[in-house]
């Protein structure tokens, strides 16, 4: 399995296909249809071409859940169908959730975007074997972690979140390396560029953000997110997923590969070859950047909570504006200094639309066995789509679901007035 296939389609690559701003003249002339006639053929065609076992879709209009459906199999062998509220690994859609948690701490005056990350954690760079100390590490700010401008470029060096065995061995620590061990290891590594000078997608940066949340709150990362971000919007089933087969949550789908590829498990207790989704990486260590499991309906609730800056139950209007603001120059600027037409803000890709402060926001996610997308469109539409297999073929990219769903949305004739969120009320999980 090559590097591109393992890490997945880049976020910017997927974003390049997003038609978030305007509908084409062709779509405006297309015959308008019902929601099922619009969305089902697009999702089913996408799945059929890639032989994806299962998927789920939730569509929101003006903060109402207007369509939710499961497609195919949650468990192919047992013939268990996907439901709209089946749980999936959401991979990097975890990042917007972490970003909202960080902004909550900033709102409460417990953190600043310009705070330096390593001093917050009480950490210092350490000398490498050659005696070199990467002093730029201490200059990285919370803002730079949120906006992927901290100085790590996985295409130039490596992504430490996918090296849990090698890092554990280097530290003399138990395998697979947890988040704390990965951070200790990275304190002795060089940066790939000066912090704040350019964008390079970094899972490790969000790993650090998870630990900052823990340091400031005194709570486990997931506990703080559940209490302060998810519970206030009625989400109770989301949690950090488990890597190993047999430890899935109730209602969680199984994950599949498009080929029968196996690998050595990163868990020493699992001898022999395992399927990539069940031991090829350490999901628990990816908590703040890629470890959550959720349903499409869960993610629709989350998107809805951010849709109206004047009525958000999570963040104030000013916080949402800060969260969507472009990174400081020179990041995401053209050669003439003007802002690029899309950019990564704090946890979201953003494409401004018009002159009234409107924009579209989105994030994709990809892991072996997982392909996901969450979109908040400028016109009051949002959707989440989740699959339990990702594509391994360049000619069939997972990013193709993005324009497909925009086509579907643009072809809808009359949007219903109902709100299906009431059909998916969640009970609060008992505490020990």
C-alpha positions in Angstrom: 0.0 0.0 0.0 1.6 3.3 -1.1 1.7 6.5 0.9 -1.0 8.2 -1.1 -3.4 5.3 -0.6 -2.7 4.9 3.1 -3.1 8.6 4.1 -5.9 9.2 1.6 -7.0 11.8 -0.8 -5.7 15.2 0.4 -8.1 17.6 1.8 -7.3 20.3 -0.7 -7.7 17.8 -3.5 -11.2 16.9 -2.4 -12.0 20.6 -1.8 -11.0 21.5 -5.4 -14.1 19.7 -6.6 -16.5 21.4 -4.2 -19.0 23.5 -6.0 -20.1 25.4 -2.9 -20.7 28.9 -4.3 -23.1 28.8 -7.3 -25.2 26.3 -9.2 -24.4 25.9 -12.8 -26.7 27.2 -15.5 -27.2 23.6 -16.6 -28.3 22.5 -13.1 -30.8 25.4 -12.9 -32.4 24.2 -16.2 -32.5 20.5 -15.0 -35.9 19.1 -14.1 -36.5 19.5 -10.3 -37.1 16.3 -8.4 -37.8 14.9 -4.9 -35.1 14.4 -2.3 -35.0 10.6 -2.8 -34.9 11.0 -6.6 -32.1 13.5 -6.3 -29.8 12.0 -3.7 -30.3 8.3 -3.9 -29.1 7.8 -7.5 -25.9 9.8 -6.8 -25.0 7.9 -3.7 -25.9 4.5 -5.1 -23.9 5.2 -8.3 -20.9 6.3 -6.3 -21.1 3.1 -4.1 -21.7 0.8 -7.0 -18.7 2.0 -9.0 -16.4 1.5 -6.0 -18.2 -1.6 -4.6 -18.6 0.2 -1.3 -20.6 -2.1 1.1 -22.4 0.6 3.1 -23.0 4.3 3.5 -25.2 6.8 5.2 -26.5 10.3 4.3 -28.1 13.1 6.3 -29.2 16.4 4.7 -30.2 19.6 6.5 -32.0 22.6 5.2 -32.4 25.7 7.3 -31.4 23.8 10.4 -34.0 21.0 9.8 -33.1 17.5 9.0 -35.0 16.9 5.8 -33.5 13.6 4.6 -31.7 10.7 6.3 -31.0 7.3 4.8 -28.7 4.3 5.1 -27.4 2.5 2.0 -26.2 -1.1 1.7 -24.6 -3.1 4.5 -23.3 -2.2 7.9 -22.1 -5.8 8.1 -21.9 -7.5 4.7 -21.5 -11.1 6.0 -24.3 -10.8 8.6 -26.4 -8.9 6.1 -27.1 -6.1 8.6 -28.2 -3.0 6.8 -26.9 0.5 7.4 -29.4 2.8 9.2 -29.3 6.6 9.2 -28.0 6.6 12.7 -25.4 3.8 12.3 -22.0 4.7 13.7 -19.0 5.2 11.4 -15.4 6.2 12.0 -15.4 9.8 10.8 -11.6 10.2 10.5 -10.6 13.8 9.9 -14.1 15.2 10.4 -12.9 14.9 14.0 -10.8 18.1 13.4 -13.8 20.6 13.2 -15.0 19.1 16.5 -11.6 19.6 18.2 -11.5 23.2 16.7 -14.9 24.1 18.3 -13.7 22.7 21.6 -10.6 25.0 21.4 -12.7 28.0 20.5 -14.9 27.2 23.5 -11.8 27.5 25.8 -10.9 30.8 24.0 -14.4 32.2 24.6 -14.0 31.4 28.3 -10.7 33.2 28.5 -8.8 30.0 29.3 -6.8 30.0 26.1 -5.6 32.4 23.4 -5.0 31.8 19.7 -1.6 33.3 20.1 -0.6 31.2 23.0 2.5 29.0 22.3 1.6 25.4 22.3 4.6 23.6 23.8 5.0 26.1 26.8 1.2 25.5 27.5 2.0 21.8 27.8 5.1 22.4 29.9 7.3 20.9 27.1 10.6 21.9 25.5 12.3 20.7 22.4 15.0 18.0 23.0 18.3 17.5 21.4 18.6 14.9 18.6 21.4 12.4 18.4 23.4 14.9 16.5 22.9 17.5 19.2 20.6 19.7 17.2 17.7 21.3 19.0 14.7 22.4 17.0 14.1 25.7 18.7 11.3 26.7 16.3 9.0 24.2 18.0 8.6 26.5 21.0 7.3 29.3 18.7 4.3 27.3 17.3 1.0 28.9 18.4 -2.5 27.5 18.9 -3.7 29.4 15.8 -1.0 27.7 13.7 -2.0 24.3 15.0 -5.6 25.0 14.1 -4.7 26.2 10.6 -2.1 23.6 9.7 0.7 26.2 9.5 2.8 24.8 12.4 5.8 23.7 10.4 5.2 19.9 9.8 4.8 18.7 6.2 4.1 15.0 6.0 4.9 15.0 2.3 8.4 16.2 3.0 9.1 14.1 6.1 6.5 11.8 7.6 3.2 11.6 9.5 4.0 10.4 13.1 0.4 9.4 13.8 0.9 6.5 11.4 4.2 5.3 12.9 3.1 3.9 16.3 5.4 0.9 16.2 8.5 2.7 15.1 8.0 5.5 17.6 7.4 3.1 20.5 10.6 1.3 19.6 12.6 4.5 19.4 11.4 5.5 22.8 11.6 2.1 24.5 7.8 2.5 25.1 5.0 0.0 24.8 3.6 -0.4 21.3 1.6 1.0 19.8 2.7 4.5 20.8 -0.1 6.6 22.4 -0.5 10.3 21.7 1.8 11.3 24.6 4.6 9.1 23.3 4.2 10.5 19.8 4.6 14.0 21.2 7.7 13.1 23.1 9.2 11.6 20.0 8.4 14.7 17.9 10.1 17.0 20.4 13.3 15.7 19.0 12.4 16.1 15.3 13.1 19.1 13.0 10.3 21.1 11.4 9.8 21.1 7.7 9.3 24.9 7.4 9.1 28.0 9.6 5.8 28.2 11.5 3.2 30.5 10.0 4.8 30.7 6.6 2.7 28.2 4.7 0.0 25.6 4.9 0.7 21.8 5.2 -2.0 19.5 6.5 -0.9 18.1 9.9 -2.6 15.4 11.9 0.1 15.8 14.6 -0.9 19.5 15.1 -4.4 18.4 16.1 -2.9 15.7 18.3 -1.3 18.6 20.2 -4.5 20.4 20.4 -6.2 17.5 22.1 -3.5 17.5 24.8 -3.8 21.2 25.2 -7.5 20.7 25.9 -6.7 18.1 28.5 -4.0 20.3 30.2 -6.3 23.3 30.5 -9.5 21.5 31.6 -8.0 18.6 33.6 -10.4 16.3 31.8 -9.7 13.6 29.2 -10.1 15.1 25.7 -13.2 13.1 24.8 -14.9 13.9 28.1 -14.6 17.6 27.7 -15.9 17.4 24.1 -18.8 15.3 25.1 -19.8 17.6 28.0 -19.2 21.0 26.4 -19.7 20.4 22.6 -21.8 17.3 22.0 -24.3 17.1 24.8 -25.6 20.7 24.4 -26.7 19.9 20.9 -28.3 16.5 21.8 -25.5 14.2 20.6 -24.9 11.4 23.1 -23.7 8.4 21.0 -20.5 9.8 19.6 -17.3 8.5 21.1 -13.7 7.7 20.3 -13.6 4.5 18.3 -11.7 1.3 19.0 -9.1 -0.1 16.7 -9.4 -3.8 17.3 -12.0 -6.1 15.9 -14.5 -7.2 18.5 -14.4 -3.9 20.4 -16.8 -1.9 18.2 -19.6 0.2 19.7 -23.2 -0.9 19.6 -24.6 0.1 16.2 -21.1 0.6 14.6 -20.6 -0.6 11.1 -17.8 -2.9 9.9 -15.0 -1.5 7.8 -13.8 -3.0 4.5 -11.0 -2.7 2.0 -11.5 -2.6 -1.7 -8.8 -5.2 -2.0 -8.1 -8.0 0.5 -5.0 -6.3 1.8 -3.7 -7.2 5.2 -0.8 -6.0 7.4 1.1 -6.7 10.6 -0.9 -5.4 13.5 0.5 -2.4 15.4 -0.7 -4.3 18.6 1.9 -6.8 19.7 -0.8 -8.9 21.3 -2.3 -9.6 17.8 0.1 -12.0 16.1 0.1 -12.4 12.4 -1.7 -10.5 9.7 -4.8 -8.4 10.2 -7.2 -6.4 8.0 -5.9 -2.8 7.7 -8.9 -1.2 9.5 -8.5 -3.5 12.5 -4.8 -3.1 13.4 -3.0 -1.3 10.6 -3.0 1.9 12.7 -3.7 3.1 16.2 -7.1 4.8 16.2 -7.3 5.6 19.9 -4.1 7.7 19.6 -5.7 9.7 16.8 -8.5 11.0 19.0 -8.4 14.7 18.4 -7.5 14.5 14.7 -9.3 11.4 13.5 -10.6 9.1 16.2 -14.3 9.8 16.6 -17.1 7.6 15.5 -20.5 9.2 14.7 -23.6 8.8 12.6 -24.5 11.0 9.7 -27.4 12.3 11.8 -24.9 13.2 14.6 -22.8 15.2 12.2 -25.9 16.9 10.8 -26.7 18.0 14.4 -23.2 19.4 14.8 -23.3 21.3 11.5 -26.7 22.7 12.4 -25.4 24.0 15.7 -22.9 26.2 13.8 -25.1 27.3 10.9 -26.6 30.5 12.4 -24.0 32.7 14.2 -26.8 34.5 16.0 -28.4 31.4 17.5 -25.5 28.9 17.9 -25.8 26.9 21.1 -22.0 26.3 21.0 -20.2 29.5 20.1 -20.8 33.2 20.0 -20.9 35.1 16.7 -17.5 36.6 17.3 -16.0 33.1 17.9 -17.5 31.7 14.7 -16.2 34.7 12.8 -12.7 34.1 14.2 -13.0 30.4 13.4 -13.7 31.1 9.7 -11.2 33.9 9.2 -8.3 33.2 6.8 -4.8 32.6 8.2 -2.5 35.5 8.5 -0.3 36.3 5.4 1.6 34.9 3.6 -0.5 31.7 4.0 -3.2 31.2 1.4 -2.2 34.3 -0.6 -1.5 34.6 -4.3 1.6 36.1 -5.7 0.0 39.5 -5.7 -0.9 39.2 -2.0 -4.7 38.6 -2.6 -6.5 35.8 -0.7 -6.9 32.5 -2.5 -10.5 31.5 -3.3 -10.5 28.8 -0.7 -8.4 28.4 2.5 -8.1 26.3 5.6 -9.3 28.3 8.7 -9.7 26.9 12.2 -10.9 23.3 11.5 -12.6 23.9 8.2 -11.9 24.5 4.6 -13.6 27.8 3.7 -14.8 29.2 0.4 -16.2 32.8 0.8 -19.3 33.6 -1.3 -20.4 37.1 -2.2 -19.9 40.3 -0.2 -22.2 39.6 2.7 -19.9 37.4 4.8 -21.4 34.2 3.5 -19.2 31.1 2.9 -19.2 27.4 2.5 -17.4 25.1 4.9 -16.4 21.5 4.6 -14.1 18.8 5.8 -13.4 15.3 4.5 -12.0 12.3 6.3 -10.1 9.2 5.1 -8.7 6.1 6.7 -8.3 2.5 5.5 -12.0 1.4 5.6 -13.4 4.9 5.9 -14.3 7.8 3.6 -16.4 10.7 5.0 -17.5 14.3 4.1 -19.3 17.0 6.0 -20.4 20.2 4.1 -22.0 23.4 5.4 -23.1 25.3 2.3 -23.6 29.0 2.1 -27.3 28.8 1.3 -28.5 27.0 4.4 -27.9 23.4 3.1 -25.7 21.0 5.0 -25.0 17.3 4.6 -22.9 14.5 6.0 -22.1 11.3 4.1 -20.2 8.4 5.5 -18.9 5.2 3.9 -17.3 2.0 5.4 -14.8 1.6 2.6 -12.6 4.0 0.7 -11.4 3.8 -2.9 -7.9 2.6 -3.8 -8.2 3.7 -7.5 -7.1 7.1 -8.7 -9.7 7.0 -11.4 -12.4 6.6 -8.8 -11.6 9.1 -6.1 -13.7 9.4 -3.0 -13.8 13.1 -3.6 -16.3 12.5 -6.4 -19.1 12.3 -3.9 -18.7 16.0 -3.3 -19.9 17.3 -6.7 -22.4 14.5 -6.8 -24.2 15.7 -3.7 -24.1 19.3 -4.9 -25.7 18.1 -8.2 -28.3 16.3 -6.2 -29.1 19.3 -4.0 -29.3 21.7 -7.0 -31.8 19.4 -8.6 -34.3 19.3 -5.8 -37.7 20.9 -6.7 -39.5 21.7 -3.4 -37.8 21.2 0.0 -40.0 19.6 2.7 -41.0 21.5 5.8 -40.6 18.6 8.2 -37.8 18.1 10.7 -36.6 14.5 11.1 -34.3 15.3 14.0 -37.2 14.4 16.3 -37.2 10.9 14.9 -33.6 10.4 16.0 -33.7 11.5 19.6 -30.8 10.1 21.6 -30.8 8.9 25.1 -28.1 10.0 27.5 -25.6 7.2 28.2 -25.5 6.1 31.8 -22.3 7.0 33.7 -20.4 4.6 36.0 
